[in-house]
Amino acid sequence: MSFASEVKGELCREKLGRDCCARAEAYGVLLFCNCFTPERVRISTQCAAFAQRLPRLFRKAFGVSFDECPEERSTGGKRTFEVTRPESMVQILDAYGYARENSVSHHINYAMLEEECCRSAFLRGAFLAGGSVTDPEKRYHLELVTSHVFVHRELEHLLMEMGFAPKNTTRNANYVTYIKRSEAIADLLTTFGAPLAAMEIMNAKVEKNLRNGINRWSNCDVANVSKAVDAAQAQIEAIRRLDREAGIATLPEKLRETAQLRLKHPELSLSQLAAMSQISKSCLNHRLRKLIELSHSIEKEKTGEATD
């Protein structure tokens, strides 16, 4: 089962509230479903929980039944619900102040959404009929899709009034309102009535941040080890060059001791060598740099002699 199906399943476990909330939820379904005209309502869904909720929702909101309640199809599990009986359509249209003889004006009637509970119910219905949300393990994306341009614009304003910052686009002649911020998606799911799904979003974000932090630390450790190995290799090469050209025995005592210690323990870090030498790390680093400088000086002198 997809994450979007799980979310819709959780939403459908929400009890049908007051009559006003049932009408608001049904209003969201109608404005985001496949077809809503003065002659017909057609709602298609693959969500079994939504298919079970729809008949109860329409009975409570309008006192009407669908022409028939379809059984789940063997292919894809898609079910289509329709209302075409004139007397049923009159009851649905009357609930929202539409006149059957006129074309339905597809706008959001804000008078239906004055109460906070009704706004939440409307958004729940809109999501059940025309919404989806991506698995948070993959990415963060929630969207509501309608074929009605004014509904699309008014939904954006409604969400902005509620403190969200949605974005919009078009897709296949449909209008898409979407949100990509994980916190906003979690808040919106809670508003819909899906707090468990919202918690999954936030848990997924925490896990992602934890994994990313571990990866960053791991990468940093690898980079530091690589730098330490490169530095140790450069020090050993410089000491061996000094030994070949002048001999380590000719070095001052402190530099000679440091050179011998580095050659004897090529795998140790600077801190470990400093601890063995019983001197500070900065002091040891200074001596090793001095050995490298002496090696470079000898190399330059040798190169100059060869040129002459």
Contacts in CASP RR format, 6 or more apart in sequence:
PFRMAT RR
TARGET T0000
AUTHOR 0000-0000-0000
METHOD contacts of the structure
MODEL  1
MSFASEVKGELCREKLGRDCCARAEAYGVLLFCNCFTPERVRISTQCAAF
AQRLPRLFRKAFGVSFDECPEERSTGGKRTFEVTRPESMVQILDAYGYAR
ENSVSHHINYAMLEEECCRSAFLRGAFLAGGSVTDPEKRYHLELVTSHVF
VHRELEHLLMEMGFAPKNTTRNANYVTYIKRSEAIADLLTTFGAPLAAME
IMNAKVEKNLRNGINRWSNCDVANVSKAVDAAQAQIEAIRRLDREAGIAT
LPEKLRETAQLRLKHPELSLSQLAAMSQISKSCLNHRLRKLIELSHSIEK
EKTGEATD
2 135 0 8 1.000
3 133 0 8 1.000
3 134 0 8 1.000
3 135 0 8 1.000
3 136 0 8 1.000
3 197 0 8 1.000
3 200 0 8 1.000
4 131 0 8 1.000
4 132 0 8 1.000
4 133 0 8 1.000
4 134 0 8 1.000
5 46 0 8 1.000
5 47 0 8 1.000
6 197 0 8 1.000
7 127 0 8 1.000
7 133 0 8 1.000
7 189 0 8 1.000
7 192 0 8 1.000
7 194 0 8 1.000
7 197 0 8 1.000
8 47 0 8 1.000
8 49 0 8 1.000
8 50 0 8 1.000
8 127 0 8 1.000
8 128 0 8 1.000
9 47 0 8 1.000
9 49 0 8 1.000
9 50 0 8 1.000
10 193 0 8 1.000
10 194 0 8 1.000
10 196 0 8 1.000
10 197 0 8 1.000
11 49 0 8 1.000
11 124 0 8 1.000
11 125 0 8 1.000
11 127 0 8 1.000
11 128 0 8 1.000
11 192 0 8 1.000
11 193 0 8 1.000
11 194 0 8 1.000
12 47 0 8 1.000
12 49 0 8 1.000
12 50 0 8 1.000
12 52 0 8 1.000
12 53 0 8 1.000
12 128 0 8 1.000
13 49 0 8 1.000
14 124 0 8 1.000
14 193 0 8 1.000
16 22 0 8 1.000
16 25 0 8 1.000
16 56 0 8 1.000
16 57 0 8 1.000
16 60 0 8 1.000
17 117 0 8 1.000
17 121 0 8 1.000
18 117 0 8 1.000
19 60 0 8 1.000
19 61 0 8 1.000
20 112 0 8 1.000
20 115 0 8 1.000
20 117 0 8 1.000
20 118 0 8 1.000
21 115 0 8 1.000
21 117 0 8 1.000
21 118 0 8 1.000
21 121 0 8 1.000
22 57 0 8 1.000
22 60 0 8 1.000
22 61 0 8 1.000
22 121 0 8 1.000
23 61 0 8 1.000
23 62 0 8 1.000
23 95 0 8 1.000
23 96 0 8 1.000
23 112 0 8 1.000
24 112 0 8 1.000
24 113 0 8 1.000
24 118 0 8 1.000
24 119 0 8 1.000
24 121 0 8 1.000
24 122 0 8 1.000
25 57 0 8 1.000
25 61 0 8 1.000
25 121 0 8 1.000
25 122 0 8 1.000
25 124 0 8 1.000
25 125 0 8 1.000
26 57 0 8 1.000
26 58 0 8 1.000
26 61 0 8 1.000
26 62 0 8 1.000
26 95 0 8 1.000
26 125 0 8 1.000
27 96 0 8 1.000
27 109 0 8 1.000
27 112 0 8 1.000
27 122 0 8 1.000
27 125 0 8 1.000
28 122 0 8 1.000
28 123 0 8 1.000
28 125 0 8 1.000
28 126 0 8 1.000
28 129 0 8 1.000
29 43 0 8 1.000
29 54 0 8 1.000
29 57 0 8 1.000
29 125 0 8 1.000
29 126 0 8 1.000
29 128 0 8 1.000
29 129 0 8 1.000
30 36 0 8 1.000
30 41 0 8 1.000
30 92 0 8 1.000
30 129 0 8 1.000
31 106 0 8 1.000
31 108 0 8 1.000
31 126 0 8 1.000
31 146 0 8 1.000
31 148 0 8 1.000
31 151 0 8 1.000
32 125 0 8 1.000
32 126 0 8 1.000
32 127 0 8 1.000
32 129 0 8 1.000
32 130 0 8 1.000
32 131 0 8 1.000
32 144 0 8 1.000
32 145 0 8 1.000
32 146 0 8 1.000
32 151 0 8 1.000
33 41 0 8 1.000
33 42 0 8 1.000
33 43 0 8 1.000
33 44 0 8 1.000
33 129 0 8 1.000
33 130 0 8 1.000
34 42 0 8 1.000
34 43 0 8 1.000
34 44 0 8 1.000
34 80 0 8 1.000
35 41 0 8 1.000
35 42 0 8 1.000
36 104 0 8 1.000
36 106 0 8 1.000
37 103 0 8 1.000
37 104 0 8 1.000
38 89 0 8 1.000
38 93 0 8 1.000
38 98 0 8 1.000
38 100 0 8 1.000
38 101 0 8 1.000
38 102 0 8 1.000
38 103 0 8 1.000
38 104 0 8 1.000
39 84 0 8 1.000
39 89 0 8 1.000
40 82 0 8 1.000
40 83 0 8 1.000
40 84 0 8 1.000
40 89 0 8 1.000
41 81 0 8 1.000
41 82 0 8 1.000
41 83 0 8 1.000
41 84 0 8 1.000
41 89 0 8 1.000
41 92 0 8 1.000
42 80 0 8 1.000
42 81 0 8 1.000
42 82 0 8 1.000
43 54 0 8 1.000
43 80 0 8 1.000
43 81 0 8 1.000
43 82 0 8 1.000
43 129 0 8 1.000
44 78 0 8 1.000
44 79 0 8 1.000
44 80 0 8 1.000
44 81 0 8 1.000
45 51 0 8 1.000
45 54 0 8 1.000
45 78 0 8 1.000
45 79 0 8 1.000
45 81 0 8 1.000
45 128 0 8 1.000
45 129 0 8 1.000
46 76 0 8 1.000
46 77 0 8 1.000
46 78 0 8 1.000
46 79 0 8 1.000
47 128 0 8 1.000
48 72 0 8 1.000
48 77 0 8 1.000
50 128 0 8 1.000
50 129 0 8 1.000
51 72 0 8 1.000
51 79 0 8 1.000
51 81 0 8 1.000
53 128 0 8 1.000
54 66 0 8 1.000
54 81 0 8 1.000
55 65 0 8 1.000
55 66 0 8 1.000
55 69 0 8 1.000
55 81 0 8 1.000
58 64 0 8 1.000
58 65 0 8 1.000
58 66 0 8 1.000
58 83 0 8 1.000
59 65 0 8 1.000
61 95 0 8 1.000
62 88 0 8 1.000
62 91 0 8 1.000
62 92 0 8 1.000
62 95 0 8 1.000
63 91 0 8 1.000
64 83 0 8 1.000
64 85 0 8 1.000
64 88 0 8 1.000
64 91 0 8 1.000
64 92 0 8 1.000
65 88 0 8 1.000
66 81 0 8 1.000
66 82 0 8 1.000
66 83 0 8 1.000
67 82 0 8 1.000
67 83 0 8 1.000
67 84 0 8 1.000
67 85 0 8 1.000
68 82 0 8 1.000
69 81 0 8 1.000
70 79 0 8 1.000
70 80 0 8 1.000
70 81 0 8 1.000
71 79 0 8 1.000
72 79 0 8 1.000
73 79 0 8 1.000
83 89 0 8 1.000
83 92 0 8 1.000
86 100 0 8 1.000
89 100 0 8 1.000
90 100 0 8 1.000
93 99 0 8 1.000
93 100 0 8 1.000
93 104 0 8 1.000
96 109 0 8 1.000
96 112 0 8 1.000
97 109 0 8 1.000
98 104 0 8 1.000
98 105 0 8 1.000
105 150 0 8 1.000
106 148 0 8 1.000
106 150 0 8 1.000
106 151 0 8 1.000
107 150 0 8 1.000
107 151 0 8 1.000
107 154 0 8 1.000
108 122 0 8 1.000
108 150 0 8 1.000
108 151 0 8 1.000
108 154 0 8 1.000
108 155 0 8 1.000
108 158 0 8 1.000
110 154 0 8 1.000
110 158 0 8 1.000
112 118 0 8 1.000
112 122 0 8 1.000
113 119 0 8 1.000
113 122 0 8 1.000
113 158 0 8 1.000
119 158 0 8 1.000
119 162 0 8 1.000
119 191 0 8 1.000
120 191 0 8 1.000
120 192 0 8 1.000
120 193 0 8 1.000
123 188 0 8 1.000
123 191 0 8 1.000
123 192 0 8 1.000
124 192 0 8 1.000
124 193 0 8 1.000
126 144 0 8 1.000
126 146 0 8 1.000
126 155 0 8 1.000
127 144 0 8 1.000
127 192 0 8 1.000
130 144 0 8 1.000
130 145 0 8 1.000
130 146 0 8 1.000
131 142 0 8 1.000
131 143 0 8 1.000
131 144 0 8 1.000
131 145 0 8 1.000
132 142 0 8 1.000
132 143 0 8 1.000
132 145 0 8 1.000
133 141 0 8 1.000
133 142 0 8 1.000
133 143 0 8 1.000
133 185 0 8 1.000
133 189 0 8 1.000
133 197 0 8 1.000
134 140 0 8 1.000
134 141 0 8 1.000
134 142 0 8 1.000
136 182 0 8 1.000
136 200 0 8 1.000
136 201 0 8 1.000
136 204 0 8 1.000
136 205 0 8 1.000
137 204 0 8 1.000
140 180 0 8 1.000
140 181 0 8 1.000
140 182 0 8 1.000
140 185 0 8 1.000
140 201 0 8 1.000
140 205 0 8 1.000
141 178 0 8 1.000
141 179 0 8 1.000
141 180 0 8 1.000
141 185 0 8 1.000
142 178 0 8 1.000
142 179 0 8 1.000
142 185 0 8 1.000
142 188 0 8 1.000
142 189 0 8 1.000
143 176 0 8 1.000
143 177 0 8 1.000
143 178 0 8 1.000
143 179 0 8 1.000
144 155 0 8 1.000
144 176 0 8 1.000
144 177 0 8 1.000
144 178 0 8 1.000
145 171 0 8 1.000
145 174 0 8 1.000
145 175 0 8 1.000
145 176 0 8 1.000
145 177 0 8 1.000
146 152 0 8 1.000
146 155 0 8 1.000
146 174 0 8 1.000
146 175 0 8 1.000
147 173 0 8 1.000
147 174 0 8 1.000
147 175 0 8 1.000
148 175 0 8 1.000
149 175 0 8 1.000
151 175 0 8 1.000
152 168 0 8 1.000
152 175 0 8 1.000
152 176 0 8 1.000
152 177 0 8 1.000
155 166 0 8 1.000
155 177 0 8 1.000
156 166 0 8 1.000
156 168 0 8 1.000
156 177 0 8 1.000
159 166 0 8 1.000
159 177 0 8 1.000
159 188 0 8 1.000
160 166 0 8 1.000
162 191 0 8 1.000
164 179 0 8 1.000
164 184 0 8 1.000
164 187 0 8 1.000
164 188 0 8 1.000
165 179 0 8 1.000
165 181 0 8 1.000
165 184 0 8 1.000
166 177 0 8 1.000
166 178 0 8 1.000
166 179 0 8 1.000
167 177 0 8 1.000
167 178 0 8 1.000
167 179 0 8 1.000
167 180 0 8 1.000
168 175 0 8 1.000
168 176 0 8 1.000
168 177 0 8 1.000
168 178 0 8 1.000
169 176 0 8 1.000
169 178 0 8 1.000
170 176 0 8 1.000
179 185 0 8 1.000
179 188 0 8 1.000
182 201 0 8 1.000
182 202 0 8 1.000
182 204 0 8 1.000
182 205 0 8 1.000
183 202 0 8 1.000
185 198 0 8 1.000
185 201 0 8 1.000
186 198 0 8 1.000
186 199 0 8 1.000
186 201 0 8 1.000
186 202 0 8 1.000
187 198 0 8 1.000
189 195 0 8 1.000
189 197 0 8 1.000
189 198 0 8 1.000
189 201 0 8 1.000
190 198 0 8 1.000
228 269 0 8 1.000
228 270 0 8 1.000
231 270 0 8 1.000
232 262 0 8 1.000
232 266 0 8 1.000
232 267 0 8 1.000
232 268 0 8 1.000
234 292 0 8 1.000
235 262 0 8 1.000
235 288 0 8 1.000
235 291 0 8 1.000
235 292 0 8 1.000
236 262 0 8 1.000
236 263 0 8 1.000
236 266 0 8 1.000
237 295 0 8 1.000
238 291 0 8 1.000
238 292 0 8 1.000
238 294 0 8 1.000
238 295 0 8 1.000
238 296 0 8 1.000
239 248 0 8 1.000
239 259 0 8 1.000
239 262 0 8 1.000
239 263 0 8 1.000
239 291 0 8 1.000
239 295 0 8 1.000
240 263 0 8 1.000
241 295 0 8 1.000
241 298 0 8 1.000
241 299 0 8 1.000
242 248 0 8 1.000
242 251 0 8 1.000
242 259 0 8 1.000
242 291 0 8 1.000
242 294 0 8 1.000
242 295 0 8 1.000
242 298 0 8 1.000
243 259 0 8 1.000
245 298 0 8 1.000
245 302 0 8 1.000
246 298 0 8 1.000
248 256 0 8 1.000
248 259 0 8 1.000
248 260 0 8 1.000
249 256 0 8 1.000
251 259 0 8 1.000
251 291 0 8 1.000
251 294 0 8 1.000
254 287 0 8 1.000
255 287 0 8 1.000
255 290 0 8 1.000
255 291 0 8 1.000
255 294 0 8 1.000
257 277 0 8 1.000
258 277 0 8 1.000
258 284 0 8 1.000
258 287 0 8 1.000
258 288 0 8 1.000
258 291 0 8 1.000
259 291 0 8 1.000
261 273 0 8 1.000
261 276 0 8 1.000
261 277 0 8 1.000
262 273 0 8 1.000
262 288 0 8 1.000
265 272 0 8 1.000
265 273 0 8 1.000
265 276 0 8 1.000
268 276 0 8 1.000
270 281 0 8 1.000
270 284 0 8 1.000
270 285 0 8 1.000
270 288 0 8 1.000
271 281 0 8 1.000
273 284 0 8 1.000
274 280 0 8 1.000
274 281 0 8 1.000
274 283 0 8 1.000
274 284 0 8 1.000
277 284 0 8 1.000
END
